[in-house]
Amino acid sequence: MFSKSQYTKYKSCPKKLWLTRNKKEALSPLGEAAQKRMAAGQKIGQLAWKRFPNGVWVENGYQNPQQAVLRTQELMKKGVPYIYEAAFIYNDILVFVDILEKVPNGWNIIEVKSSGNTIDPIYWDDISIQHYVLSKCGVAVQSCYLMHINTDYYQTTDEPDLNQFFLLTLADPELTPLADIEQDLENINAMLSADEPEVELDKTGCAECEAHDYCWRDIPEDSVFNLFRSAKARQYIKDGMPRVQDIPPDSLDNPNHNRWVNIYRTGQPYINPEGIAQWLNRLEYPLYYLDFETTQSVVPLWKNSKPYQQIPFQFSLHVQRKPNAEYEHYEYLSTGKDDPRLACAKALLEYIGDKGTIIAHNAGFEKSRIKEMAHDLPLTEEEKDRLLNMINRFEDTREPFGHDYLLPAMKCRTTIKKVLPAVVPELTYEGMPVANGGDAMNAFDILYAQELPPEHLEQLRKDLLAYCKQDTWAMVKLVEALRDAVR
């Protein structure tokens, strides 16, 4: 049996399909992030049924496809207005239609995705193979639609307005012609019976693929993919320069790239005291080192928010009032199921004064969250003005570590998880129960659901507080390292 997911695998990466069918042991288990996306997609699929109510679900189709096909035909003969997970098989190709809609002269295909306004072209392939199978089965398909999330929808009520939450985009202009799909299917059969295909690696596109470790096993750790986007990196590999240090010195247009080439070639850091000093001179006391942890839900959990909006539920703040003063630490972590943003904003206003530099690593993230809180929350005009004033006072530690303080161990990266172990190796996240942003999101989900015994939830709170505190203390140590570099 050949499924629509296997067809879309072929369209996105033929090798992925070949491995799935011929060398499954080469594939890694789906990562936690991918599993969460799948679970979110299933929930969105069921929410979409409410947008088209009074339909009938064809249950357990994957367990018994033939029975699901018969059940679908039965429901179609009855003229059921909406059939959820309608099943069809043609030439051993099995497809399930998320929502099959009855219209006067036939049926509409509605494919539901949990993605936002930007449409991945692979979705058109997904709908195209459904259109092909249904057409070959004799179904009068009138139109095809992609149903996806309107990330511009601003929810002002406790429950989403599904007419606004979902977008329906006509897929008909993007459908692959039936003859082209027939050719694809012939090509697939030929490919699956041939030797393992070669494909071009893509750092972004391959990142979360279950075949990543297998396909990238021969790419060296110091490869040119560290420095360039995929197309340019692939060209250097074809030209016999797979490693950054293979690139001739001072041969690139970007001065920072040339610095990294020299770092890889010599193993020596690049430290520019003048540039570091310029950044340090912009800092004004008191210094506030700030880091947010956020949750992100497809369906907004609280009023006055959008799908996929990053909602702060926690922050850590280290404060140094004047040079050489002791550091003070403040923190906030949401409790219960209420919107965490209001208490978060109030705590920020309490702990951060109206003067002084606010320091963050990738400061654009913190600035955006503060701007959203000022817009979304029922605050006084004075409170909103104070929050918005904070935005103009940020400095970003990624800036000096992106241009003026480059160490070999950073490997061309500026994320705090790359910079910190290179600059302050004794400060590590290894062994921490909550050790990254994904862990923090998962921990919040558990706290929000309240599904563990109280003592376990309390320990999880402590783990979250320890993680976020380490993030801001890491920034303190990074700034200290910058000061040491110019002494």
C-alpha positions as CSV (number, residue, x, y, z in Angstrom):
1,M,0.0,0.0,0.0
2,F,1.3,3.4,-1.0
3,S,0.2,6.5,1.0
4,K,-0.1,10.2,0.3
5,S,2.6,10.8,3.0
6,Q,5.0,8.6,1.0
7,Y,4.2,10.6,-2.1
8,T,5.0,13.9,-0.3
9,K,8.2,12.4,1.0
10,Y,9.2,11.7,-2.6
11,K,8.3,15.2,-3.7
12,S,10.3,16.8,-0.8
13,C,13.2,14.3,-0.9
14,P,13.3,11.1,-3.0
15,K,16.0,9.7,-0.8
16,K,13.8,9.9,2.3
17,L,11.2,7.8,0.6
18,W,13.8,5.3,-0.7
19,L,15.1,4.9,2.8
20,T,11.6,4.5,4.3
21,R,10.8,1.7,1.9
22,N,14.2,0.0,1.5
23,K,16.4,0.9,4.5
24,K,14.2,1.8,7.4
25,E,17.0,1.0,9.9
26,A,18.8,4.1,8.7
27,L,16.0,6.4,10.0
28,S,16.1,7.8,13.5
29,P,13.0,8.0,15.7
30,L,11.0,11.2,15.4
31,G,12.3,13.9,17.7
32,E,10.2,15.4,20.5
33,A,9.6,18.6,18.6
34,A,8.3,16.6,15.6
35,Q,6.1,14.5,17.8
36,K,4.6,17.6,19.4
37,R,3.8,19.0,16.0
38,M,2.1,15.8,14.9
39,A,0.0,15.9,18.1
40,A,-0.9,19.5,17.5
41,G,-1.8,18.7,13.9
42,Q,-4.2,16.0,15.1
43,K,-5.9,18.4,17.5
44,I,-6.3,21.0,14.9
45,G,-7.7,18.5,12.5
46,Q,-10.5,17.7,15.0
47,L,-11.0,21.4,15.8
48,A,-11.6,21.9,12.0
49,W,-14.5,19.5,12.2
50,K,-16.3,22.0,14.4
51,R,-15.9,24.5,11.6
52,F,-17.8,22.0,9.4
53,P,-20.2,20.5,11.9
54,N,-22.7,17.7,11.6
55,G,-20.3,15.4,9.8
56,V,-19.4,11.8,10.3
57,W,-16.0,10.5,11.2
58,V,-14.7,7.3,9.4
59,E,-13.0,5.8,12.5
60,N,-9.9,3.6,12.6
61,G,-9.1,4.0,8.9
62,Y,-5.4,3.3,9.3
63,Q,-6.1,0.0,11.1
64,N,-8.5,-1.2,8.5
65,P,-8.3,0.7,5.2
66,Q,-10.6,-1.5,3.2
67,Q,-13.4,-1.2,5.7
68,A,-12.8,2.6,5.9
69,V,-13.2,2.8,2.1
70,L,-16.5,0.9,2.3
71,R,-17.7,3.1,5.1
72,T,-16.8,6.2,3.1
73,Q,-18.8,5.0,0.1
74,E,-21.8,4.3,2.3
75,L,-21.7,7.8,3.8
76,M,-21.3,9.4,0.3
77,K,-24.4,7.5,-0.9
78,K,-26.4,8.8,2.0
79,G,-25.3,12.4,1.1
80,V,-23.7,13.1,4.5
81,P,-22.7,16.8,4.3
82,Y,-19.2,16.3,5.7
83,I,-17.1,13.1,6.0
84,Y,-14.0,13.3,8.2
85,E,-11.1,11.1,7.3
86,A,-12.8,9.8,4.2
87,A,-10.8,6.9,2.7
88,F,-10.1,6.0,-0.9
89,I,-7.8,3.5,-2.6
90,Y,-6.8,3.5,-6.3
91,N,-4.1,1.2,-7.7
92,D,-2.9,0.4,-4.2
93,I,-2.6,4.2,-3.4
94,L,-4.3,5.0,-0.1
95,V,-5.4,8.5,0.8
96,F,-7.5,9.9,3.7
97,V,-9.3,13.2,3.1
98,D,-9.4,15.3,6.2
99,I,-12.8,16.8,5.3
100,L,-14.9,15.7,2.3
101,E,-17.6,18.3,1.7
102,K,-20.8,17.6,-0.2
103,V,-21.7,20.3,-2.7
104,P,-24.5,20.4,-5.3
105,N,-22.5,18.9,-8.1
106,G,-20.0,16.7,-6.3
107,W,-17.5,17.0,-3.5
108,N,-14.8,19.3,-2.2
109,I,-11.5,18.2,-0.7
110,I,-10.4,20.1,2.4
111,E,-6.9,19.4,3.6
112,V,-6.3,20.7,7.2
113,K,-2.8,21.9,8.3
114,S,-1.7,23.4,11.6
115,S,0.7,25.7,9.9
116,G,0.2,29.5,9.6
117,N,-0.3,32.0,6.8
118,T,2.8,30.9,4.9
119,I,2.0,27.9,2.7
120,D,4.6,25.2,2.2
121,P,4.5,24.1,-1.5
122,I,4.5,20.5,-0.3
123,Y,0.9,21.0,0.8
124,W,-0.1,21.4,-2.8
125,D,1.5,18.0,-3.5
126,D,-0.4,16.5,-0.6
127,I,-3.7,17.8,-2.0
128,S,-2.8,16.9,-5.6
129,I,-2.3,13.2,-4.8
130,Q,-5.7,13.2,-3.0
131,H,-7.3,14.9,-6.1
132,Y,-5.7,12.3,-8.3
133,V,-6.9,9.2,-6.3
134,L,-10.5,10.6,-5.9
135,S,-10.7,11.5,-9.6
136,K,-9.5,8.0,-10.6
137,C,-12.1,6.5,-8.2
138,G,-14.9,8.4,-10.1
139,V,-15.5,11.1,-7.5
140,A,-16.7,14.3,-9.0
141,V,-14.3,16.7,-7.3
142,Q,-15.4,20.3,-7.6
143,S,-12.7,22.1,-5.8
144,C,-9.8,21.5,-3.4
145,Y,-9.0,23.7,-0.4
146,L,-6.2,24.1,2.1
147,M,-7.5,24.9,5.6
148,H,-4.8,26.4,7.7
149,I,-4.3,28.8,10.7
150,N,-4.8,32.5,10.4
151,T,-1.8,33.7,12.4
152,D,-3.1,37.3,12.1
153,Y,-6.3,36.3,14.0
154,Y,-6.4,38.2,17.3
155,Q,-8.5,36.3,19.8
156,T,-10.6,38.6,22.1
157,T,-12.8,35.9,23.5
158,D,-12.3,32.8,25.7
159,E,-12.9,30.5,22.7
160,P,-11.7,31.0,19.1
161,D,-14.0,32.2,16.4
162,L,-13.4,29.3,14.0
163,N,-14.5,31.4,11.0
164,Q,-11.6,33.8,11.8
165,F,-9.2,31.3,13.2
166,F,-9.1,29.1,10.1
167,L,-8.2,30.3,6.6
168,L,-9.5,28.5,3.5
169,T,-7.2,28.8,0.5
170,L,-8.3,27.5,-2.9
171,A,-5.8,24.9,-4.0
172,D,-7.2,24.4,-7.6
173,P,-4.6,26.7,-9.3
174,E,-1.8,24.8,-7.6
175,L,-2.9,21.2,-8.4
176,T,-0.4,19.0,-10.2
177,P,-2.0,17.7,-13.5
178,L,-3.1,14.1,-13.3
179,A,-0.8,13.1,-16.1
180,D,2.2,14.6,-14.2
181,I,1.2,12.6,-11.1
182,E,1.1,9.5,-13.3
183,Q,4.6,10.2,-14.3
184,D,5.7,10.8,-10.7
185,L,4.3,7.4,-9.8
186,E,6.2,5.7,-12.6
187,N,9.4,7.5,-11.5
188,I,8.8,6.4,-7.9
189,N,8.4,2.8,-8.9
190,A,11.6,3.0,-10.9
191,M,13.5,4.8,-8.1
192,L,12.4,2.3,-5.4
193,S,13.8,-0.6,-7.4
194,A,17.1,1.1,-8.1
195,D,20.1,1.9,-6.0
196,E,20.0,4.4,-3.2
197,P,19.6,7.9,-4.8
198,E,21.9,10.8,-4.2
199,V,20.3,14.1,-3.1
200,E,21.7,17.6,-2.3
201,L,22.0,18.3,1.4
202,D,20.3,21.3,2.8
203,K,21.2,22.4,6.3
204,T,17.8,23.9,7.1
205,G,15.7,21.4,5.2
206,C,17.5,18.4,6.6
207,A,17.6,19.7,10.2
208,E,14.7,17.7,11.6
209,C,14.5,14.9,9.1
210,E,14.6,11.4,10.5
211,A,17.3,10.5,7.9
212,H,19.6,13.4,9.0
213,D,22.2,11.4,10.9
214,Y,22.4,8.9,8.1
215,C,22.7,11.4,5.3
216,W,25.1,13.7,7.1
217,R,27.4,10.9,8.5
218,D,30.2,11.8,6.1
219,I,30.0,15.6,6.5
220,P,32.9,16.7,8.8
221,E,32.1,18.6,12.0
222,D,34.1,21.6,10.7
223,S,32.4,21.6,7.3
224,V,31.6,24.7,5.2
225,F,27.9,24.2,6.2
226,N,29.0,26.0,9.5
227,L,29.7,29.1,7.5
228,F,27.3,29.3,4.5
229,R,23.8,28.6,3.5
230,S,23.4,25.3,1.8
231,A,23.8,26.2,-1.9
232,K,27.1,27.9,-1.4
233,A,28.3,25.2,1.0
234,R,27.5,22.5,-1.6
235,Q,29.5,24.3,-4.2
236,Y,32.6,24.5,-2.0
237,I,32.2,20.7,-1.3
238,K,32.0,20.1,-5.1
239,D,35.1,22.2,-5.6
240,G,37.0,20.0,-3.2
241,M,36.8,22.3,-0.1
242,P,34.6,20.5,2.3
243,R,36.0,22.2,5.5
244,V,36.0,25.8,6.4
245,Q,39.8,25.7,6.7
246,D,40.1,24.6,3.1
247,I,38.9,28.0,1.9
248,P,41.7,30.2,0.8
249,P,42.4,33.1,3.3
250,D,40.9,36.5,2.6
251,S,39.0,35.1,-0.4
252,L,35.4,36.0,0.7
253,D,33.4,39.2,0.4
254,N,32.2,39.1,4.0
255,P,35.0,40.2,6.4
256,N,33.5,38.2,9.2
257,H,33.5,35.1,7.1
258,N,37.2,35.7,6.4
259,R,37.8,35.9,10.1
260,W,36.2,32.6,10.6
261,V,38.2,31.0,7.9
262,N,41.4,32.3,9.6
263,I,40.2,31.0,13.0
264,Y,39.6,27.5,11.5
265,R,43.0,27.6,9.7
266,T,45.0,28.7,12.7
267,G,43.0,27.6,15.7
268,Q,43.4,31.0,17.2
269,P,40.6,33.3,18.3
270,Y,39.7,36.7,16.9
271,I,39.3,39.4,19.6
272,N,38.9,43.0,18.6
273,P,39.3,45.1,21.8
274,E,38.2,48.3,20.1
275,G,34.9,46.9,18.9
276,I,34.2,45.3,22.3
277,A,35.0,48.5,24.0
278,Q,32.5,50.4,21.8
279,W,29.8,47.9,22.8
280,L,30.7,48.1,26.5
281,N,30.7,51.9,26.5
282,R,27.0,51.8,25.5
283,L,26.1,50.1,28.8
284,E,24.6,52.4,31.5
285,Y,24.1,51.4,35.1
286,P,22.1,49.9,36.6
287,L,22.5,46.9,34.3
288,Y,19.5,44.5,34.0
289,Y,20.2,41.0,32.6
290,L,16.9,39.7,31.4
291,D,15.7,36.4,29.9
292,F,12.1,35.2,29.2
293,E,10.8,31.7,28.9
294,T,7.7,31.4,26.8
295,T,4.9,29.0,25.8
296,Q,3.4,28.8,22.3
297,S,0.0,27.3,21.5
298,V,-1.6,26.9,18.1
299,V,-5.0,27.7,19.7
300,P,-4.6,30.7,22.0
301,L,-5.0,29.7,25.7
302,W,-5.8,33.3,26.7
303,K,-7.7,36.2,25.4
304,N,-5.9,39.0,23.5
305,S,-3.4,36.8,21.9
306,K,-2.7,35.1,18.5
307,P,-2.1,31.6,17.3
308,Y,1.5,30.6,17.8
309,Q,2.2,33.8,19.8
310,Q,5.1,33.5,22.3
311,I,3.6,34.0,25.7
312,P,6.0,34.8,28.6
313,F,5.4,32.6,31.6
314,Q,8.7,33.2,33.4
315,F,11.7,35.5,33.6
316,S,15.0,35.8,35.4
317,L,16.6,39.1,36.1
318,H,20.1,39.8,37.4
319,V,20.7,43.4,38.4
320,Q,24.0,45.3,39.0
321,R,23.3,48.8,40.4
322,K,26.8,50.2,39.8
323,P,30.3,49.0,38.8
324,N,31.7,46.3,41.1
325,A,28.4,46.1,43.0
326,E,27.0,42.7,44.1
327,Y,24.4,41.2,41.7
328,E,20.8,41.0,42.8
329,H,18.5,38.4,41.4
330,Y,14.7,38.6,40.8
331,E,12.5,36.1,39.1
332,Y,8.9,35.4,38.1
333,L,7.2,32.1,37.3
334,S,3.5,31.7,36.5
335,T,1.2,29.6,38.7
336,G,-2.2,28.3,37.9
337,K,-4.1,28.6,34.6
338,D,-4.5,32.4,34.5
339,D,-2.9,34.4,31.7
340,P,0.7,34.7,32.9
341,R,1.5,37.9,31.1
342,L,-0.2,40.4,33.4
343,A,1.7,39.3,36.5
344,C,4.8,39.1,34.4
345,A,4.5,42.7,33.2
346,K,3.7,43.9,36.7
347,A,6.9,42.1,38.0
348,L,9.0,43.7,35.2
349,L,7.6,47.1,36.2
350,E,8.5,46.5,39.8
351,Y,12.0,45.2,39.3
352,I,13.3,47.3,36.3
353,G,13.7,51.0,36.9
354,D,13.2,53.8,34.3
355,K,17.0,54.1,33.6
356,G,19.8,51.7,32.9
357,T,20.6,49.2,30.2
358,I,18.7,46.0,29.7
359,I,20.9,43.2,28.4
360,A,19.7,40.1,26.7
361,H,21.1,37.5,24.3
362,N,19.2,37.8,21.1
363,A,17.5,40.9,22.5
364,G,14.9,41.1,19.7
365,F,13.0,38.2,21.3
366,E,12.7,40.0,24.7
367,K,11.8,43.3,23.1
368,S,9.0,41.7,21.0
369,R,7.5,40.1,24.1
370,I,7.5,43.4,26.0
371,K,6.0,45.2,23.1
372,E,3.2,42.6,22.8
373,M,2.5,42.8,26.6
374,A,2.2,46.6,26.3
375,H,-0.3,46.1,23.5
376,D,-2.3,43.2,24.7
377,L,-2.7,43.7,28.5
378,P,-5.1,45.9,30.5
379,L,-2.5,48.2,31.8
380,T,-2.6,51.9,32.5
381,E,-1.1,54.3,30.0
382,E,1.7,55.0,32.4
383,E,2.5,51.3,32.7
384,K,2.4,50.8,28.9
385,D,4.7,53.8,28.4
386,R,7.2,52.4,31.0
387,L,7.2,49.0,29.2
388,L,7.7,50.6,25.8
389,N,10.5,52.7,27.3
390,M,12.3,49.5,28.2
391,I,12.5,48.5,24.5
392,N,14.8,51.4,23.6
393,R,17.2,50.5,26.4
394,F,18.3,47.0,25.2
395,E,21.8,45.9,24.3
396,D,22.4,42.4,22.8
397,T,25.3,40.2,23.8
398,R,25.1,38.5,20.5
399,E,26.5,41.6,18.9
400,P,30.0,41.5,20.2
401,F,30.1,37.7,20.1
402,G,29.1,37.9,16.4
403,H,31.8,40.3,15.3
404,D,34.4,41.1,17.8
405,Y,34.9,38.1,20.1
406,L,35.1,34.9,18.1
407,L,36.5,31.7,19.5
408,P,37.1,28.4,17.6
409,A,34.7,26.5,19.8
410,M,31.8,28.8,18.9
411,K,31.9,27.2,15.4
412,C,30.5,30.3,13.6
413,R,27.5,30.4,15.9
414,T,26.2,33.1,18.3
415,T,23.5,31.3,20.3
416,I,24.1,31.3,24.0
417,K,24.4,27.5,24.0
418,K,27.4,27.8,21.6
419,V,28.9,31.0,23.1
420,L,28.8,30.1,26.7
421,P,30.7,26.8,26.7
422,A,33.4,28.4,24.5
423,V,33.8,31.5,26.7
424,V,32.9,30.1,30.2
425,P,33.2,26.3,30.0
426,E,32.8,25.8,33.7
427,L,29.2,27.1,33.4
428,T,27.3,24.3,31.9
429,Y,23.7,23.2,31.3
430,E,24.7,19.5,31.3
431,G,22.8,17.4,33.8
432,M,20.1,20.1,34.4
433,P,16.6,18.6,34.4
434,V,15.5,21.6,32.4
435,A,18.4,22.4,30.0
436,N,17.0,24.3,27.0
437,G,14.0,26.3,25.8
438,G,12.2,23.2,24.6
439,D,12.5,21.6,28.0
440,A,11.1,24.8,29.5
441,M,8.1,24.8,27.2
442,N,7.4,21.2,28.1
443,A,7.7,21.9,31.8
444,F,5.2,24.7,31.5
445,D,2.8,22.4,29.7
446,I,3.0,20.0,32.6
447,L,2.6,22.7,35.2
448,Y,-0.4,24.1,33.3
449,A,-2.1,20.7,33.0
450,Q,-1.5,19.9,36.7
451,E,-1.3,16.2,35.9
452,L,1.5,15.3,38.3
453,P,1.5,14.9,42.1
454,P,2.1,18.3,43.9
455,E,5.6,17.3,45.1
456,H,6.6,16.6,41.4
457,L,5.2,19.9,40.2
458,E,7.1,21.7,43.0
459,Q,10.3,20.1,41.9
460,L,9.6,21.0,38.3
461,R,9.1,24.7,39.3
462,K,12.5,24.6,41.0
463,D,14.1,23.1,37.9
464,L,12.5,25.9,35.7
465,L,13.7,28.6,38.1
466,A,17.2,27.1,38.1
467,Y,17.4,27.0,34.3
468,C,16.2,30.5,33.7
469,K,18.5,31.9,36.4
470,Q,21.4,30.2,34.7
471,D,20.5,31.9,31.5
472,T,20.8,35.4,32.9
473,W,23.9,34.5,35.0
474,A,25.4,33.3,31.8
475,M,25.0,36.7,30.3
476,V,26.6,38.2,33.4
477,K,29.7,36.0,32.8
478,L,29.8,36.8,29.1
479,V,29.9,40.5,29.8
480,E,32.6,39.9,32.4
481,A,34.6,38.1,29.7
482,L,34.2,41.0,27.4
483,R,35.4,43.4,30.1
484,D,38.4,41.2,30.7
485,A,39.2,41.3,27.0
486,V,39.7,45.1,27.0
487,R,41.6,45.4,30.3
